[in-house]
Amino acid sequence: GENVEQHPSTLSVQEGDSAVIKCTYSDSASNYFPWYKQELGKRPQLIIDIRSNVGEKKDQRIAVTLNKTAKHFSLHITETQPEDSAVYFCADSSYKLIFGSGTRLLVRP
Amino acid sequence: DAGVIQSPRHEVTEMGQEVTLRCKPISGHNSLFWYRQTMMRGLELLIYFNNNVPIDDSGMPEDRFSAKMPNASFSTLKIQPSEPRDSAVYFCASSFGGSSETQYFGPGTRLLVL
């Protein structure tokens, strides 16, 4: 069945450092890979996404890379700031979104 | 645009009672999703509608759960009878074009079943 594994479950970095979160998927038909950020008590919000015909996408301090052969994709946040602290979810979609288990990111001032 | 609207925002009820959660998707969106979020199970898709038609309800836990979408601007998720293990945050999301397009989440309904 469909499955998305996300690592690490928690990540603590110093302000200004980079953070990397990795996900592995199992469905070869997956073609859409969004990343959501969820602050405490709030709704998940899309921060970046990538489709299967692209290997990398950047948006300011955020980037996502996709390796279709290995079936994994990663979120990279550079120059982290305290307001980046949140839970981040990866997801993949062939016909429905399957979410990873989430990574709690803490950026220490 | 008001975004996805959900009501109520909080619901506290007793075991055995009927619970109805409501959702208004973003105007123009043709896909609607109901998710449940718990610490133990994370974010799970319960059911997904496209053009008001249920496409995938494989995530609906059991017969106690039912969902309807009578028109393009309204959906309900009903739990009858409710149980303590149904306590969770229920999110509604909508998109234009299905699962592989950006899904916009509502603020969620925090349900507590005593």
Interface residues (C-beta under 8 A of the other chain):
Chain A: N31 Y32 P34 K42 R43 P44 Q45 L46 D49 R51 F89 S93 Y95 K96 L97 I98 F99 G100 S101 G102
Chain B: F33 G42 L43 E44 L45 Y48 D56 F91 S99 S100 E101 T102 Q103 Y104 F105 G106 P107 G108
